């Protein structure tokens, strides 16, 4: 009978690669400790590496953008900044996702986070479960902002010129029998909305679904958090949205940086 393969430790080549990574990281840490840079000899001494090894790794790190060399001194490169920025952004996204999940579970509805950025409606995060499913995006959310609570809420936070610019690119088109009929009708509706009021739509985007959105303004950024429910639960919509609005009000200060993702 054939014997099963025997698990073994890393081979010599793998161990060498791991060791090289470890030494490169030690060099990065040493460079980071010197705000104005340090020469190769000093970095080799501080990390306990042989000078030829240090030179080889430093040149590789410069080539990859993790370090830069100026007048014989090594400093952190742009690639390190990108890693730091990406990590911070991921942490902010995780904070938003965790918060939305808490509100989803406590209120019992799917929760959406969206923002208006560079002239576009962007749904940044959706928190749903099998018991509380989100609305299926059967028509592109970016192109149908006139029809759903998220889009109407974001457009209501813009000035009229920005609204007209958006509608010039994404004109109103009825997608259900309940959708607003044309651009001017939508503009009149938006003009009547007070800046921080809840925005409610019933079956304008999807038949059998009702939605509500809470406006959020952080600096000059227009954003919103929203919920949706099946039509047969429409009596829950406004109370649930008011609970969400209260939660946002209590936590907006701590979320202000995170929701700018």
C-alpha positions in Angstrom: 0.0 0.0 0.0 1.3 3.4 -0.9 2.3 5.5 2.1 0.8 8.9 2.6 3.2 11.8 2.0 5.1 12.7 5.1 4.9 16.4 6.2 8.3 18.0 6.4 9.6 21.3 7.4 10.5 24.1 5.0 13.3 23.2 2.6 16.6 25.1 2.6 15.5 27.4 -0.2 12.3 28.4 1.6 14.2 29.0 4.8 16.7 31.2 2.9 13.8 33.2 1.5 12.2 33.6 4.9 15.5 34.7 6.3 15.9 37.3 3.6 12.4 38.7 4.3 13.2 38.9 8.0 16.4 40.8 7.3 14.7 43.2 4.9 12.1 44.0 7.5 14.8 44.6 10.1 16.4 47.1 7.7 13.1 48.8 7.1 12.6 49.2 10.8 16.1 50.6 11.2 15.5 53.1 8.4 12.2 54.1 10.0 14.0 55.0 13.2 16.1 57.6 11.4 13.9 60.5 10.3 16.7 62.1 8.2 18.0 58.8 6.8 21.1 56.7 7.6 24.0 55.2 5.6 24.3 51.5 4.8 27.2 51.0 7.2 25.2 52.3 10.1 22.1 50.3 9.1 24.2 47.1 8.8 25.7 47.7 12.2 22.3 48.4 13.9 20.7 45.3 12.4 23.7 43.0 12.9 23.9 42.2 9.2 27.1 41.8 7.1 27.7 44.9 5.0 27.4 43.1 1.6 24.1 41.5 2.7 22.8 44.9 3.9 23.9 46.6 0.6 22.1 43.9 -1.4 18.9 44.1 0.5 18.9 47.9 0.6 19.4 48.1 -3.2 16.5 45.7 -3.6 14.2 47.7 -1.3 15.1 50.9 -3.3 14.3 49.2 -6.5 10.9 48.1 -5.2 10.1 51.6 -3.9 10.2 50.8 -0.2 13.3 52.9 0.3 14.9 55.8 -1.5 18.5 56.8 -1.5 19.6 60.5 -1.2 23.2 61.6 -0.9 24.3 58.2 0.4 21.5 58.0 3.0 18.5 55.6 2.9 15.0 56.9 3.7 11.6 55.3 3.6 10.0 55.3 0.1 6.6 55.9 -1.3 5.7 52.3 -1.3 5.8 52.3 2.6 3.4 55.3 2.6 1.0 53.4 0.3 1.1 50.5 2.6 0.3 52.7 5.6 -2.5 54.5 3.8 -4.0 51.3 2.6 -4.0 49.8 6.1 -5.6 52.9 7.6 -8.3 52.9 4.9 -9.0 49.2 5.5 -9.3 49.9 9.2 -11.8 52.7 8.5 -13.8 50.4 6.2 -13.9 47.7 8.9 -15.1 50.2 11.4 -18.0 51.2 9.2 -18.9 47.6 8.3 -18.9 46.6 12.0 -21.1 49.6 13.0 -23.6 48.9 10.2 -23.7 45.2 11.3 -24.5 46.3 14.8 -27.4 48.5 13.6 -28.6 45.9 11.2 -28.9 43.4 14.1 -30.4 45.8 16.7 -33.0 47.3 14.3 -33.6 44.2 12.2 -33.2 45.7 8.8 -30.5 45.8 6.1 -28.3 48.9 6.4 -26.6 50.7 3.5 -23.9 53.4 3.5 -23.4 55.5 0.4 -21.7 58.8 -0.6 -21.7 61.3 -3.4 -18.1 61.5 -4.7 -16.7 62.9 -7.9 -20.1 63.4 -9.3 -21.2 59.8 -8.7 -23.4 57.9 -6.3 -21.3 55.2 -4.7 -22.7 52.5 -2.4 -19.8 51.9 -0.1 -21.1 49.2 2.2 -24.2 47.0 2.6 -24.9 45.0 5.7 -27.5 42.3 5.3 -28.4 38.8 6.5 -30.4 35.9 5.0 -33.3 37.0 7.3 -32.9 40.7 6.3 -31.8 40.7 2.7 -30.8 43.9 0.9 -32.6 45.1 -2.2 -31.3 43.5 -5.4 -29.5 46.0 -7.6 -31.5 45.2 -10.7 -30.9 48.7 -12.2 -27.5 50.4 -11.7 -27.7 52.5 -8.5 -25.5 55.2 -10.0 -27.8 55.7 -13.0 -31.1 55.6 -11.1 -30.4 57.9 -8.2 -33.8 59.6 -8.9 -35.6 56.4 -8.1 -34.2 55.2 -4.7 -34.0 56.8 -1.3 -30.2 56.7 -1.3 -29.9 58.7 -4.5 -32.6 61.2 -3.6 -31.0 61.7 -0.2 -27.6 62.4 -1.7 -29.0 64.7 -4.4 -31.0 66.6 -1.8 -27.7 67.6 -0.2 -26.3 69.1 -3.4 -27.0 72.6 -4.7 -29.2 73.0 -7.7 -26.3 73.3 -10.2 -24.8 70.1 -9.0 -28.2 68.4 -9.2 -28.8 69.6 -12.8 -25.3 68.4 -13.7 -26.1 65.0 -12.3 -29.4 64.8 -14.2 -27.7 65.9 -17.4 -25.6 62.7 -17.1 -28.2 60.5 -15.6 -31.7 61.8 -16.6 -34.8 60.6 -14.9 -36.4 57.5 -16.5 -39.4 55.7 -14.9 -38.4 52.2 -13.8 -41.6 51.4 -11.9 -45.1 52.9 -12.1 -44.2 54.9 -8.9 -41.0 56.5 -10.1 -40.9 60.3 -10.5 -41.7 61.1 -14.1 -39.2 63.7 -15.2 -36.2 65.8 -14.2 -38.3 68.9 -13.3 -40.6 66.9 -11.1 -37.6 65.5 -9.2 -36.0 68.9 -8.8 -39.2 70.3 -7.3 -39.3 67.4 -4.9 -35.7 67.8 -3.9 -36.2 71.6 -3.4 -39.0 70.8 -0.9 -36.8 68.5 1.2 -35.2 70.0 4.3 -31.5 69.2 4.6 -31.6 66.8 7.5 -35.0 65.2 7.0 -35.5 61.5 6.4 -36.0 60.6 2.7 -38.6 57.9 2.1 -39.5 56.2 -1.2 -42.1 53.5 -1.7 -41.7 51.1 -4.7 -40.0 53.8 -6.8 -36.9 51.6 -7.4 -38.2 48.1 -6.9 -41.8 46.9 -6.7 -42.6 45.4 -3.3 -39.9 47.4 -1.5 -39.9 50.5 0.6 -36.7 52.4 1.6 -35.7 55.3 3.8 -32.4 57.2 4.0 -30.8 59.4 6.6 -28.7 62.4 5.4 -25.2 62.7 6.7 -22.9 65.7 6.2 -19.3 65.6 7.2 -17.6 68.8 6.1 -18.5 69.2 2.4 -19.1 65.5 1.8 -22.7 64.3 1.1 -23.4 60.9 2.5 -26.2 58.8 3.7 -27.2 55.6 5.6 -30.3 53.9 4.5 -32.6 50.9 5.2 -35.1 48.9 3.2 -38.0 46.7 4.0 -40.6 44.5 2.1 -43.8 46.4 1.3 -45.8 44.3 3.7 -43.6 45.7 6.5 -43.9 49.3 5.4 -45.4 50.3 8.8 -41.9 49.6 10.3 -40.1 51.8 7.8 -40.2 55.3 9.5 -39.8 54.0 13.1 -36.8 51.9 12.0 -35.3 54.9 10.1 -35.8 57.1 13.1 -33.9 54.6 15.3 -31.1 54.6 12.7 -31.0 58.4 12.7 -30.8 58.5 16.5 -27.9 55.9 16.4 -26.1 58.0 13.8 -26.5 61.1 15.9 -25.0 59.4 18.9 -22.0 58.0 17.0 -21.3 60.5 14.3 -18.4 62.1 16.1 -16.5 58.8 16.4 -17.5 57.8 12.8 -16.7 61.0 11.1 -13.3 60.0 9.8 -14.3 56.4 9.0 -17.3 57.3 6.9 -15.0 59.4 4.6 -13.7 56.2 3.0 
